[in-house]
């Protein structure tokens, strides 16, 4: 028994050293790993971008695509600041609303990105009157104002794409 406990103690110490060394290797780098889903469906080939918020729109971006299992990995260098580096993770997939999440700090981060499905409604736009829209499933209603195209009132077939967000009143 003593020999087994000694081996167990050695293995535990080696694992702790490995965890510390992995954390040291991640200094100055943010690595995101996770999955992209929409409801119960795993989304394949979703586009992900990691943008540096402080550097603005001219900043270099890290980009990736989710695999056939919906799994992704994206990494970027982060500047060692007092408050850490702020990044915006942008995820896009056809048929789903864009997803944005603020990410900060160094090291490995795991996340599950749950995108909302886009609904579509086609309607006849009018140059003179507003259109009343009502979602049959949720009962949400709103008015669509007169649409403009090239600065002029538009009349014709139009498409409204939307995602319903139900706040959690937990």
Secondary structure, DSSP 8 states (H G I E B T S, - for coil): -HHHHHHHHHHHHHHHHHHHHHHHHTTTEEEEEEEEEETTEE-SS-EEEEEETTTGGGS-EEEEE--TTSEEEEEEE----SS--EEEEEEEETTEEEEEEEEESSEEEEEEEE--B-EEEEEEE-SSS-EEEE-TTT--EEEE---EETTEE--EEEEEEE--------
